[in-house]
Structures are given as structure tokens and as C-alpha cells.
């Protein structure tokens, strides 16, 4: 069980801090929830405590691991799958996993594809979501501020694309 003040990751949503633990009544049934505040977008999310393990709620990574993750972005080989449908499904599975390395892979692959060929509306939304998930965890791990992380990710993509020209 998590406690107030714990920094956690909610797969598909991102990282945040447990601000409260509350009991709510829905459809005549009481249930306890973690109330998580997200640093990016100033959003609050209610997570049913009973389902937290099933959902895949986990503690955020530490700062050293976060720095390693950000460094791996530079050397990570992007998925170059041209089949839109297959690529979308694979990326969705990776995002749902909540695994930061899987999310890093989705972000890199989609950022490169966007730079080289452009993205569909669905993939642009997926990229935005995956970046938010990745960056929110790195910010809470105190790796860097949001805008610094975004700049670093973009610089890696720009450098990689200019080397291919």
C-alpha cells in the first residue's frame, strides 16, 4: 500500500504524488482511492486502492536511474515498422505496460517518425501522451525541469535526423 506523499506512476497517465487517500461512495458501494496530483497539467486522478496492483501502479524511478534513462535515449534504436496498424498496437502495449524503457522507445520512435515522415492524428496524440508520461516521471525523479527534458529529447532527434541527411 502506498502512502500520502509517495511518488508513483500510473500507467497510461504518468507520474504524480499521492495527495490524499479518500473513501468515496459510488453506486451504494464505498471504496478507498489514492488521490494523485500530476505535476504536468495540474491534473488530479483517483485510483482505486483495491485495483492498484492490477493497474500496475509503481514507485517512480530514482534520480540516478532517471539520468541513465535520459542518456539511453541517445543510443536507443528506434522501431522503424512501416505498418501503421501494427506499430500503433505495439506502441499502445508498451505504453500500457508502464515500463519506462518501453515508453522511452515509443517516444523516440514516434519523434523520429514525426521528424522524417510526419504522424497521423492518432499517433501525434499517442506521442504527446507518451512524452507526458515519460517527462512527468523524470521531473518527479528530479532529473531536470520539464522544458529542459523536452529540449534534450528534441536535440537528440534533431542531431540524429541531421546525421541521416
KEKE-3310 file (N, C-alpha, C; in steps of 0.2 Angstrom, whole numbers, plus 5000, padded with zeros to 4 digits):
npx = (5004:5002:5007:5002:5010:5019:5028:5022:5019:5006:5001:4998:4994:5004:5017:5015:5010:5004:4992:4981:4971:4956:4939:4926:4909:4901:4888:4881:4891:4906:4922:4940:4952:4967:4972:4979:4990:4996:5011:5012:5002:4993:4984:4972:4970:4960:4963:4958:4961:4960:4963:4975:4987:4984:4982:4995:5002:5016:5031:5040:5055:5072:5083:5096:5094:5084:5093:5101:5091:5088:5100:5101:5092:5098:5106:5097:5089:5077:5061:5057:5045:5034:5021:5007:4996:5000:5012:5005:4997:5008:5015:5005:5003:5016:5015:5004:5011:5018:5031:5046:5057:5050:5042:5050:5056:5044:5042:5054:5054:5042:5045:5055:5049:5040:5048:5054:5044:5031:5016:5001:4985:4981:4993:5001:4994:4996:5010:5011:5005:5014:5026:5022:5020:5033:5041:5034:5038:5052:5053:5048:5057:5067:5077:5078:5070:5054:5054:5068:5070:5062:5068:5081:5077:5072:5083:5092:5084:5084:5098:5101:5093:5099:5111:5107:5104)
npy = (4994:5011:5027:5044:5057:5049:5046:5040:5030:5030:5019:5024:5036:5043:5050:5055:5063:5056:5063:5062:5050:5044:5039:5035:5035:5026:5021:5015:5009:5009:5014:5014:5026:5032:5048:5056:5069:5076:5082:5088:5097:5099:5090:5080:5063:5049:5034:5018:5009:4995:4990:4994:4987:4978:4987:4991:5001:5009:5013:5028:5030:5032:5046:5044:5033:5039:5048:5039:5033:5044:5047:5035:5037:5043:5033:5023:5012:5016:5009:5005:5001:5000:4997:5004:5001:4989:4995:5005:4997:4989:5000:5005:4994:4995:5007:5005:4996:5003:5002:5011:5010:5005:5015:5025:5020:5021:5035:5039:5032:5038:5051:5052:5047:5057:5068:5063:5058:5063:5062:5053:5059:5051:5045:5056:5061:5050:5051:5063:5059:5049:5056:5064:5055:5050:5062:5067:5057:5058:5072:5071:5063:5071:5074:5084:5100:5101:5108:5108:5094:5091:5099:5093:5080:5083:5089:5078:5070:5079:5080:5066:5065:5075:5069:5059:5065)
npz = (5000:4996:5002:5008:5000:4993:4978:4963:4948:4937:4925:4908:4912:4919:4930:4947:4963:4978:4985:4994:5003:5001:5005:4995:4989:4977:4967:4978:4985:4995:4992:4993:4988:4980:4979:4967:4962:4948:4941:4929:4919:4930:4935:4944:4949:4952:4960:4962:4977:4979:4966:4962:4961:4951:4941:4939:4946:4952:4961:4957:4947:4953:4955:4949:4941:4932:4926:4919:4910:4903:4896:4889:4879:4868:4862:4859:4848:4836:4833:4817:4810:4797:4795:4799:4807:4815:4821:4829:4838:4844:4850:4859:4868:4874:4881:4889:4898:4907:4909:4910:4900:4889:4886:4884:4872:4863:4863:4857:4844:4839:4839:4830:4818:4816:4813:4802:4793:4797:4807:4809:4815:4826:4830:4833:4845:4853:4854:4861:4873:4877:4879:4889:4900:4901:4904:4915:4925:4925:4929:4942:4947:4949:4939:4929:4924:4916:4904:4900:4899:4888:4878:4878:4873:4860:4854:4853:4844:4833:4830:4827:4815:4807:4805:4796:4784)
capx = (5000:5006:5005:5002:5017:5023:5028:5020:5017:5000:5002:4994:4993:5010:5019:5012:5011:4998:4990:4976:4968:4949:4934:4921:4904:4899:4883:4880:4897:4911:4929:4945:4955:4973:4971:4986:4991:5001:5015:5012:4995:4990:4978:4971:4967:4958:4965:4955:4967:4960:4965:4982:4992:4982:4983:5002:5004:5023:5035:5044:5062:5076:5087:5102:5090:5082:5098:5103:5086:5088:5106:5099:5088:5103:5108:5091:5087:5070:5057:5056:5040:5031:5014:5004:4991:5005:5016:5001:4996:5014:5016:5000:5005:5022:5013:5000:5015:5020:5039:5049:5061:5046:5039:5056:5056:5039:5044:5060:5052:5037:5048:5059:5045:5037:5053:5056:5038:5025:5012:4994:4982:4981:5000:5003:4991:5000:5017:5010:5004:5020:5030:5019:5021:5040:5043:5032:5042:5059:5053:5047:5064:5072:5082:5078:5064:5050:5057:5075:5070:5059:5074:5086:5074:5071:5090:5094:5081:5087:5105:5100:5090:5103:5116:5105:5104)
capy = (5000:5017:5032:5051:5059:5044:5047:5034:5030:5027:5018:5027:5043:5047:5050:5060:5062:5054:5069:5060:5044:5045:5034:5038:5030:5026:5016:5012:5005:5013:5011:5019:5029:5036:5054:5058:5075:5076:5089:5091:5098:5101:5086:5075:5057:5045:5027:5013:5006:4988:4988:4997:4982:4975:4993:4992:5007:5008:5019:5031:5028:5037:5051:5041:5029:5044:5051:5034:5033:5050:5045:5029:5040:5045:5027:5019:5011:5017:5005:5008:4997:5005:4996:5009:4997:4985:5000:5008:4992:4988:5006:5005:4989:4997:5012:5002:4992:5007:5002:5017:5009:5004:5022:5029:5018:5024:5042:5040:5030:5042:5058:5051:5046:5063:5072:5061:5057:5065:5057:5053:5062:5046:5044:5063:5061:5045:5054:5068:5056:5045:5061:5067:5050:5050:5068:5068:5053:5061:5078:5069:5060:5077:5073:5090:5103:5099:5111:5105:5087:5092:5102:5087:5075:5086:5090:5071:5069:5084:5078:5060:5066:5078:5064:5054:5068)
capz = (5000:4996:5007:5006:4999:4989:4971:4960:4941:4935:4918:4903:4914:4921:4937:4952:4971:4982:4989:4999:5002:5002:5004:4991:4988:4970:4967:4985:4987:4997:4990:4995:4982:4981:4975:4964:4959:4942:4941:4922:4918:4936:4935:4949:4947:4958:4958:4967:4980:4978:4959:4961:4959:4944:4936:4938:4950:4955:4963:4952:4947:4957:4950:4945:4935:4928:4922:4914:4906:4898:4892:4884:4873:4863:4859:4858:4841:4835:4829:4810:4807:4792:4795:4804:4812:4819:4825:4834:4843:4848:4855:4864:4873:4878:4885:4895:4902:4912:4910:4907:4894:4884:4885:4880:4865:4860:4862:4852:4838:4836:4837:4824:4813:4815:4810:4795:4788:4799:4810:4809:4821:4832:4833:4837:4851:4857:4856:4866:4879:4880:4881:4896:4905:4902:4907:4922:4929:4925:4933:4949:4950:4949:4934:4926:4923:4910:4897:4899:4896:4881:4874:4877:4868:4854:4852:4851:4837:4828:4829:4823:4809:4803:4803:4791:4778)
cpx = (5004:5003:5005:5009:5021:5022:5027:5019:5011:5000:4996:4992:4999:5012:5015:5013:5005:4997:4985:4974:4961:4945:4928:4915:4901:4894:4882:4886:4903:4918:4934:4949:4962:4971:4978:4986:4997:5004:5014:5004:4990:4983:4978:4968:4966:4959:4962:4961:4966:4963:4972:4987:4990:4983:4990:5005:5011:5026:5039:5052:5066:5080:5092:5099:5087:5087:5101:5098:5087:5094:5105:5095:5092:5105:5103:5090:5080:5067:5055:5050:5036:5023:5011:5000:4995:5009:5011:4999:5002:5015:5011:5001:5011:5019:5009:5005:5017:5028:5042:5053:5056:5043:5044:5057:5050:5040:5049:5057:5047:5040:5052:5055:5041:5041:5054:5050:5032:5021:5005:4991:4983:4988:5003:5000:4995:5007:5016:5009:5010:5025:5028:5021:5029:5043:5041:5036:5049:5059:5052:5053:5069:5078:5083:5071:5061:5053:5064:5075:5067:5064:5079:5083:5074:5078:5093:5091:5083:5094:5105:5098:5095:5109:5114:5104:5110)
cpy = (5006:5022:5039:5053:5055:5046:5041:5036:5026:5025:5021:5034:5047:5046:5056:5058:5060:5060:5068:5053:5045:5039:5038:5033:5031:5020:5012:5008:5009:5009:5016:5020:5033:5042:5057:5064:5074:5082:5092:5092:5099:5097:5082:5069:5053:5037:5022:5009:4998:4986:4991:4993:4979:4981:4993:4998:5005:5014:5022:5029:5033:5041:5048:5036:5033:5047:5046:5033:5038:5049:5040:5032:5041:5039:5022:5018:5011:5011:5008:5004:5002:5003:4999:5005:4993:4990:5003:5003:4990:4994:5006:5000:4991:5003:5010:4998:4996:5007:5008:5016:5008:5011:5026:5027:5021:5031:5043:5038:5035:5049:5058:5051:5053:5068:5070:5061:5060:5060:5058:5057:5058:5045:5050:5063:5055:5047:5059:5065:5052:5050:5063:5062:5050:5056:5069:5063:5056:5068:5076:5066:5065:5076:5080:5093:5101:5102:5109:5098:5087:5094:5096:5082:5077:5087:5083:5069:5073:5082:5071:5061:5070:5074:5060:5058:5068)
cpz = (5000:5001:5005:5005:4994:4982:4967:4952:4940:4927:4914:4906:4916:4928:4941:4959:4974:4987:4995:4998:5005:5001:5000:4990:4981:4970:4973:4988:4989:4995:4992:4989:4984:4976:4973:4960:4954:4942:4934:4921:4924:4936:4941:4946:4953:4956:4964:4970:4979:4971:4958:4958:4952:4939:4934:4941:4953:4957:4957:4953:4952:4952:4946:4939:4930:4923:4917:4909:4900:4893:4887:4878:4867:4859:4857:4851:4840:4831:4823:4807:4803:4792:4801:4809:4817:4824:4831:4840:4847:4853:4860:4870:4877:4883:4891:4900:4908:4913:4906:4901:4888:4882:4881:4873:4861:4858:4856:4845:4835:4835:4831:4818:4811:4812:4803:4790:4790:4802:4809:4815:4827:4835:4836:4844:4856:4859:4861:4873:4882:4882:4888:4901:4906:4906:4914:4927:4930:4929:4940:4952:4950:4945:4931:4926:4917:4904:4895:4896:4889:4876:4872:4872:4861:4850:4849:4844:4832:4825:4825:4816:4804:4801:4797:4784:4774)
residu = (UNK:UNK:UNK:UNK:UNK:UNK:UNK:UNK:UNK:UNK:UNK:UNK:UNK:UNK:UNK:UNK:UNK:UNK:UNK:UNK:UNK:UNK:UNK:UNK:UNK:UNK:UNK:UNK:UNK:UNK:UNK:UNK:UNK:UNK:UNK:UNK:UNK:UNK:UNK:UNK:UNK:UNK:UNK:UNK:UNK:UNK:UNK:UNK:UNK:UNK:UNK:UNK:UNK:UNK:UNK:UNK:UNK:UNK:UNK:UNK:UNK:UNK:UNK:UNK:UNK:UNK:UNK:UNK:UNK:UNK:UNK:UNK:UNK:UNK:UNK:UNK:UNK:UNK:UNK:UNK:UNK:UNK:UNK:UNK:UNK:UNK:UNK:UNK:UNK:UNK:UNK:UNK:UNK:UNK:UNK:UNK:UNK:UNK:UNK:UNK:UNK:UNK:UNK:UNK:UNK:UNK:UNK:UNK:UNK:UNK:UNK:UNK:UNK:UNK:UNK:UNK:UNK:UNK:UNK:UNK:UNK:UNK:UNK:UNK:UNK:UNK:UNK:UNK:UNK:UNK:UNK:UNK:UNK:UNK:UNK:UNK:UNK:UNK:UNK:UNK:UNK:UNK:UNK:UNK:UNK:UNK:UNK:UNK:UNK:UNK:UNK:UNK:UNK:UNK:UNK:UNK:UNK:UNK:UNK:UNK:UNK:UNK:UNK:UNK:UNK)
# end
